[in-house]
Amino acid sequence: MVGSDNLYTLLCGARSEERQIRDEVRATLSSVERTAWTDERIDDLADRMDAGFARMDRNFVRVDRDIRDLRSELRFEVGALRLTLVRVGGGIMAGLVGVIAAVLLGS
């Protein structure tokens, strides 16, 4: 089971990694605007971008798993709530039937 605090922490971590990747790309692009791109530098950038996307893919898999856990936990809680409502509602109805019967028999 994953709590909402853990999901928030996970999402914040994914956002910070996304910011880090964005900052790295900006820094790379701003520093090479007027320089020549060699094949080696392009390959290096492609490798770093692939690594960043791989990190994001891992984070999305983890977020998907956490959301699935939260959904199953929510299903369980809703089921328990329904059962409680049926029990309480049934008790109230039985009590009302008893009160009505007592009033009708008493008059």
C-alpha positions in Angstrom: 0.0 0.0 0.0 1.3 3.4 -0.9 0.2 6.5 1.0 -0.5 9.8 -0.6 2.7 11.2 1.0 4.8 8.6 -0.8 3.1 9.3 -4.1 3.6 13.0 -3.6 7.3 12.4 -2.8 7.6 10.2 -5.8 6.0 12.7 -8.1 8.2 15.5 -6.7 11.3 13.4 -7.4 10.1 12.8 -11.0 9.6 16.5 -11.4 13.0 17.3 -10.0 14.6 14.8 -12.4 12.7 16.3 -15.3 13.9 19.8 -14.3 17.5 18.4 -14.1 17.2 17.0 -17.6 15.7 20.2 -18.9 18.5 22.3 -17.3 21.2 20.0 -18.7 19.7 20.3 -22.2 19.5 24.1 -21.9 23.0 24.3 -20.6 24.2 22.1 -23.4 22.3 24.0 -26.1 23.3 27.4 -24.8 27.0 26.5 -24.6 27.1 25.1 -28.1 24.9 27.6 -30.0 27.9 29.1 -31.7 30.2 26.0 -31.8 30.4 23.3 -34.3 28.7 20.1 -33.6 31.0 17.1 -34.0 29.6 13.6 -34.4 31.1 12.7 -31.1 29.3 15.6 -29.3 26.0 14.7 -31.0 26.4 11.1 -30.0 27.2 12.2 -26.4 24.1 14.3 -26.3 22.0 11.5 -27.7 23.4 9.1 -25.0 22.6 11.6 -22.2 19.1 12.1 -23.6 18.6 8.4 -23.8 19.7 8.0 -20.2 17.3 10.8 -19.2 14.4 9.2 -21.0 15.3 5.8 -19.4 15.2 7.4 -16.0 11.8 8.9 -16.7 10.5 5.6 -18.0 11.5 3.9 -14.7 9.8 6.7 -12.8 6.6 6.3 -14.8 6.6 2.5 -14.2 6.9 3.2 -10.5 4.1 5.8 -10.6 1.9 3.4 -12.5 2.5 0.7 -9.9 1.7 3.2 -7.1 -1.5 4.3 -8.8 -2.5 0.6 -9.2 -1.8 0.1 -5.5 -3.9 3.1 -4.5 -6.8 2.0 -6.7 -6.9 -1.4 -5.1 -6.7 0.1 -1.7 -9.5 2.5 -2.6 -11.6 -0.4 -3.9 -11.2 -2.2 -0.5 -12.1 0.9 1.5 -15.2 1.6 -0.7 -16.3 -2.0 -0.2 -15.9 -1.8 3.5 -17.9 1.5 3.5 -20.7 -0.1 1.5 -20.9 -3.0 4.0 -21.0 -0.6 6.9 -23.8 1.4 5.3 -25.8 -1.7 4.6 -25.4 -2.9 8.2 -26.3 0.5 9.7 -29.2 1.0 7.2 -30.6 -2.4 8.0 -30.4 -1.8 11.7 -32.2 1.5 11.4 -34.9 -0.1 9.2 -35.4 -3.0 11.7 -35.6 -0.4 14.5 -38.2 1.6 12.6 -40.3 -1.5 11.9 -40.2 -2.3 15.6 -41.3 1.2 16.6 -44.1 1.1 14.1 -45.3 -2.3 15.3 -45.2 -1.1 18.9 -47.2 2.0 18.1 -49.8 0.0 16.1 -50.1 -2.7 18.8 -50.3 -0.1 21.6 -53.2 1.8 20.1 
